[in-house]
């Protein structure tokens, strides 16, 4: 059976019971989650988990705050969608939620149904469109990739350099190199030293999606 196509959400909440409830809700609605109780733990998880979205409280009981965490992760990965779930009043978050462009704010006191949170997450993700999943015969190869990794793989398939990918994604060349390294590891194209990993990865993308535009 092929790998299941699921978007990844990094959940950061210092209240353990709420953290578990949120993760359970998201998992039941088709998301993959990783959970952290503070910004330091979230930062450690970020590199390995490579999330599509960050769902975080603002007040995490210690510094850095959820807003600080979001600003740092958006700087590292401009593709990431952000949802703030907080006891702060909506006005305190400002017209642009905590200064994060396209971030969505949900007050905990307004969380009257699961749909409220799911809708907020979908709104945040909608600002970063997700490519369609690959054809069934390529799911085993590409199904474990995140949306961001697929975007980078499409650029590799176009023949773009790391420098151009960095410009297009708004990141640094070093960040692109790290993303590509993780991408290649997930595709298992680095096991054979006689094979050009970049060409092999591009070939997998083209087989699934056709020529990259």
ABEGO torsion letter per residue (X at the ends): XBBBBBBBBBBBBABAAAAAAAAAAAAAAGBBBBBBABAAAAAAAAAAAGBABBBBBABAGBOBBAAAAAAAAAAABAABBBBBBBABBAAAAEABBGGBBGBBBBBAAABABAAAAAAAAAAAAAABBBBBBBBAAAAAAAAABBAAAAAAAAAAAAGBBAAAAAAAAGBBAAAAAAAAAAAAAAAGAAABAABBAAAAAAAAAAAAAEBBX
